[in-house]
Amino acid sequence: IMGLTLTDIYGAGGGKHQRLTRARGETVITAMKFSTCDEDFPFRVGDVVDIAVTLDKSTYRGRDSLTLIVRDIRLSETHFDELNRGKQLFEKMMRGEPLSDEEIIELSPTRSILGTVYRAVSDGYRGESEVLGCRMKRKGVGFAALLTSLQILSEGGLLHVSNDGFVLCVKAADRGEQAGKISPENTPSAVRVGYKNV
């Protein structure tokens, strides 16, 4: 089901699941996203999403009901070709392979982009990197520059970043840890892309 606007999100089952209400025009749909706690659900009311669902029939007290079960959910604006290219380019940089001038430009964040990324995730982010990529694209930050920014801010001691392959977790380093930070332009990743404090 494509192009649905999330109108309500609330935890169910003690916060272990999400009950989602979506609308498209006059049609309202309620569905369940199981095994996803509040912290792991990166979507917000107002997001326009595409969902893959299955229909589940259950009987309770002799009464049959149908429930939509969300199997996958993505922001409608997700462009996987752009995300994949950005990820491949970032991985190429991390492997130390030679980069063309165009690739360096795509990877290199400005000081303004580093600030935008830091402000977006410093209160914590937990969710799919694709969702964060879409949110940052709205602010003019490409996926390759986003990944490079997260790496630079992590190497600089400003952020803690981990990724288990499915869930990206980002949080600001505490004040004591930030005391030992290094300037962004001196991080290994900034040196790789020839970062200039612009």
C-alpha positions as CSV (number, residue, x, y, z in Angstrom):
1,I,0.0,0.0,0.0
2,M,1.7,3.2,-1.1
3,G,1.4,6.8,-0.2
4,L,-0.2,6.6,3.2
5,T,0.1,9.4,5.8
6,L,0.8,8.3,9.4
7,T,-1.9,9.9,11.5
8,D,-1.3,8.1,14.8
9,I,1.4,5.9,16.3
10,Y,1.2,4.4,19.7
11,G,2.8,1.5,21.5
12,A,0.9,-1.7,22.1
13,G,1.8,-4.8,24.1
14,G,3.7,-3.0,26.7
15,G,5.6,-1.0,24.1
16,K,6.9,-4.0,22.3
17,H,4.7,-3.4,19.2
18,Q,3.4,-0.3,17.3
19,R,-0.2,0.3,16.4
20,L,-0.2,2.6,13.3
21,T,-3.1,4.5,11.9
22,R,-2.7,5.7,8.4
23,A,-4.9,7.7,6.0
24,R,-5.2,8.3,2.3
25,G,-7.9,10.7,1.6
26,E,-11.1,9.6,3.4
27,T,-9.8,6.0,4.0
28,V,-8.3,5.2,7.4
29,I,-6.3,2.0,8.0
30,T,-5.0,0.7,11.3
31,A,-2.2,-1.9,11.3
32,M,0.2,-3.6,13.7
33,K,4.0,-3.6,13.5
34,F,5.1,-6.3,15.8
35,S,8.4,-6.7,17.6
36,T,9.3,-3.0,17.2
37,C,9.6,-0.9,20.3
38,D,9.2,2.8,20.5
39,E,12.9,3.4,20.3
40,D,13.4,1.3,17.2
41,F,10.5,2.9,15.2
42,P,12.0,6.0,13.4
43,F,8.7,7.1,11.7
44,R,6.7,10.1,12.9
45,V,3.1,11.3,12.6
46,G,2.8,13.1,9.3
47,D,5.3,10.9,7.4
48,V,4.1,9.5,4.1
49,V,5.0,5.8,3.9
50,D,4.7,2.8,1.7
51,I,3.9,-0.4,3.5
52,A,3.9,-4.1,2.8
53,V,1.3,-6.0,4.8
54,T,-0.3,-9.3,5.3
55,L,-3.8,-9.9,6.4
56,D,-4.3,-11.9,9.6
57,K,-7.7,-13.4,10.7
58,S,-8.2,-14.0,14.4
59,T,-11.1,-15.1,16.6
60,Y,-11.7,-13.6,20.0
61,R,-14.8,-14.5,22.1
62,G,-16.4,-16.1,19.0
63,R,-16.0,-13.0,16.9
64,D,-13.8,-12.9,13.8
65,S,-11.6,-9.9,13.0
66,L,-9.0,-9.0,10.4
67,T,-5.8,-7.3,11.3
68,L,-3.2,-5.8,8.9
69,I,0.3,-6.8,9.9
70,V,3.1,-4.5,8.7
71,R,5.9,-6.6,7.2
72,D,7.9,-3.7,5.9
73,I,7.6,0.1,6.0
74,R,9.5,2.8,4.1
75,L,9.2,6.5,3.6
76,S,7.5,7.0,0.2
77,E,10.3,9.3,-0.9
78,T,13.0,6.6,-0.4
79,H,15.2,6.3,-3.6
80,F,17.2,3.1,-3.1
81,D,19.4,3.7,-6.1
82,E,20.7,7.0,-4.5
83,L,21.1,5.4,-1.1
84,N,23.0,2.5,-2.5
85,R,25.3,4.7,-4.5
86,G,26.0,6.8,-1.4
87,K,26.7,3.7,0.7
88,Q,29.0,2.2,-2.0
89,L,30.9,5.5,-2.4
90,F,31.3,5.8,1.4
91,E,32.6,2.2,1.6
92,K,35.0,2.9,-1.2
93,M,36.4,5.8,0.8
94,M,36.6,3.7,3.9
95,R,38.6,1.1,2.0
96,G,41.1,3.7,1.0
97,E,40.5,3.3,-2.7
98,P,41.3,6.2,-5.0
99,L,38.4,8.7,-5.5
100,S,37.6,10.9,-8.4
101,D,37.1,14.7,-7.9
102,E,33.3,14.2,-8.3
103,E,33.3,11.4,-5.7
104,I,35.2,13.6,-3.2
105,I,32.7,16.4,-3.7
106,E,29.8,14.0,-3.1
107,L,31.4,12.6,0.0
108,S,32.7,15.8,1.5
109,P,30.5,17.6,4.0
110,T,30.9,21.3,4.6
111,R,31.1,22.7,8.2
112,S,27.4,23.6,7.8
113,I,26.5,20.1,6.8
114,L,28.4,18.7,9.8
115,G,26.4,21.0,12.0
116,T,23.1,20.0,10.4
117,V,23.8,16.3,10.9
118,Y,25.0,16.8,14.5
119,R,21.9,18.7,15.4
120,A,19.6,16.1,13.7
121,V,21.1,13.2,15.7
122,S,22.6,14.6,18.9
123,D,19.5,13.9,20.9
124,G,19.7,10.3,19.7
125,Y,18.6,8.5,16.6
126,R,17.7,4.8,16.5
127,G,16.3,3.4,13.2
128,E,17.1,2.5,9.7
129,S,19.9,4.6,8.0
130,E,17.6,5.0,4.9
131,V,15.0,6.9,7.0
132,L,17.7,9.2,8.3
133,G,19.1,9.6,4.8
134,C,15.6,10.7,3.5
135,R,15.2,13.2,6.4
136,M,18.7,14.6,5.7
137,K,18.1,14.8,2.0
138,R,15.2,17.2,2.8
139,K,17.8,19.4,4.4
140,G,20.1,19.2,1.3
141,V,22.5,16.5,2.7
142,G,23.2,13.6,0.3
143,F,23.6,10.1,1.7
144,A,27.3,9.8,1.0
145,A,27.9,13.2,2.8
146,L,25.7,12.0,5.7
147,L,27.6,8.8,6.2
148,T,30.9,10.7,6.0
149,S,29.6,13.3,8.5
150,L,28.6,10.6,11.0
151,Q,32.1,9.0,10.6
152,I,33.9,12.4,11.0
153,L,31.8,13.3,14.1
154,S,32.4,9.8,15.6
155,E,36.1,9.9,14.9
156,G,36.2,13.5,16.4
157,G,34.6,12.2,19.6
158,L,31.3,14.1,19.3
159,L,29.0,11.2,18.5
160,H,28.8,7.5,19.3
161,V,27.7,5.6,16.1
162,S,26.9,1.9,15.8
163,N,25.2,0.0,13.1
164,D,24.2,-3.7,13.4
165,G,23.3,-3.8,9.7
166,F,19.6,-3.0,10.2
167,V,19.4,-0.4,13.0
168,L,21.6,2.7,13.1
169,C,22.2,4.0,16.6
170,V,23.6,7.5,17.1
171,K,23.9,9.5,20.3
172,A,26.0,12.5,21.4
173,A,29.1,11.8,23.4
174,D,28.7,13.1,27.0
175,R,30.5,16.3,28.0
176,G,33.4,14.5,29.6
177,E,34.1,12.5,26.4
178,Q,33.8,15.6,24.3
179,A,36.6,17.2,26.2
180,G,39.0,14.9,24.4
181,K,37.5,15.6,21.0
182,I,39.6,16.4,18.0
183,S,38.9,19.0,15.3
184,P,36.8,17.6,12.4
185,E,39.4,18.4,9.8
186,N,42.0,16.3,11.6
187,T,39.9,13.1,11.7
188,P,41.1,10.2,9.4
189,S,37.9,10.4,7.3
190,A,38.2,14.2,6.8
191,V,41.8,13.7,5.7
192,R,40.7,11.0,3.2
193,V,38.3,13.4,1.4
194,G,40.4,16.5,1.8
195,Y,37.9,18.2,4.2
196,K,38.2,21.9,4.4
197,N,36.7,23.9,7.3
198,V,34.3,25.7,5.0
